[in-house]
Amino acid sequence: MRRSAVNTTGHNVLVTGGSTGIGLAIAAAFLEQGSRVAICARNASALTDAAAVYPALRTWPCDLRQEEDLRRLVVRAKEEFGGLSVLVNNAGIQLNYDFTREAPEAILERIDDEVDTNLTGLAKLTALFIPVLKQAHDAAIVNVSSGLALVPKRSAPIYCATKAAVHSFSKSLRWQMEDSGLPIRVFEVLPPMVETAMTEGRGKGKIAPEQVAAALLAGMRKNQSEIRVGKVRMLAPVSRFFPRLAERILRDA
Ligand SMILES: NC(=O)c1ccc[n+]([C@@H]2O[C@H](COP(=O)([O-])OP(=O)(O)OC[C@H]3O[C@@H](n4cnc5c(N)ncnc54)[C@H](OP(=O)(O)O)[C@@H]3O)[C@@H](O)[C@H]2O)c1
């Protein structure tokens, strides 16, 4: 079913991981468009810093790995906003591993942290918010994946696997919404390398988080389900038609 584009003004928005980087830029872009915006993250001082820059932001501390924290976000959205119309699943962490050298015990806990944050927390929060979102007008779920969802790199195998999973999850969820007739749009945004704490000290040719936020809002207005940003626009066809070339480029990224 073909759906109309989403208006990006006047929403009640929650941005996970909205205290820094891409999440903060997305939160600021929605604020600028006349929405009420809440951000959540673990570090209280980063939330306070974000609110010092954007006083209109609501700050809801949470750890996406904790189910009770996820439930508390739903309660706060109902209490403070009377509901929610846009859920931006942005929070994520990226850890490096060398499975050939590290002791298993050094790896296991980090796998849990990364999968619970990047995938399990995202899917559980989505499930918890669907009953709320379906009451809203022009509702949307936005999942922030990555170009690495399409082609992995060697150094961050769990991160790339979680992003590929978010890419797949976003498609299935979109099809479920379309077939059920539930009025919730599902967007996925696939950024390239962005200048944030996550990429500090590595990579070249990084774009600003504000460019990702602008591309997201423009993509929502254009009804673009998969919003590929910057170099990912080129990566998508290359990975499809020349997969070996794409893997050679990304392997040591
Ligand atoms: N930077 C890039 O090049 C790039 C490229 C493609 C995709 N992405 C994706 O874009 C998203 C944002 O990344 P970024 O670069 O902006 O990273 P960032 O600046 O490190 O921000 C990550 C945010 O997630 C929050 N967070 C991490 N773990 C959390 C948890 N367990 N519970 C709640 N919040 C948590 C962090 O706050 P606390 O630590 O205080 O919790 C922070 O607000 C991620 O999903 C990332 O994978 C980034």
The ligand as an ORCA input file, in Angstrom:
! r2SCAN-3c Opt
* xyz 0 1
  N      29.122      8.199     13.872
  C      29.030      7.489     12.761
  O      29.939      7.493     11.893
  C      27.810      6.652     12.488
  C      27.631      6.131     11.200
  C      26.517      5.361     10.937
  C      25.589      5.110     11.930
  N      25.781      5.620     13.167
  C      24.763      5.321     14.184
  O      24.184      6.528     14.636
  C      23.740      6.380     15.982
  C      24.295      7.509     16.831
  O      25.703      7.423     16.818
  P      26.665      8.643     17.149
  O      27.791      8.559     16.213
  O      25.891      9.892     17.263
  O      27.207      8.169     18.569
  P      27.477      8.938     19.935
  O      27.778     10.371     19.735
  O      28.435      8.065     20.661
  O      26.043      8.862     20.667
  C      25.488      7.672     21.097
  C      24.296      7.991     21.949
  O      23.684      6.766     22.386
  C      23.560      6.798     23.805
  N      23.602      5.443     24.341
  C      24.595      4.522     24.214
  N      24.276      3.407     24.879
  C      23.054      3.614     25.444
  C      22.199      2.840     26.272
  N      22.535      1.600     26.689
  N      21.027      3.372     26.673
  C      20.671      4.630     26.287
  N      21.437      5.402     25.501
  C      22.617      4.902     25.086
  C      24.722      7.674     24.262
  O      24.543      8.216     25.563
  P      25.076      7.483     26.906
  O      26.405      6.896     26.589
  O      25.074      8.572     27.916
  O      24.044      6.443     27.212
  C      24.653      8.772     23.212
  O      23.613      9.674     23.530
  C      24.208      5.001     16.437
  O      23.152      4.063     16.304
  C      25.310      4.676     15.435
  O      25.482      3.294     15.287
  C      26.864      6.395     13.480
*
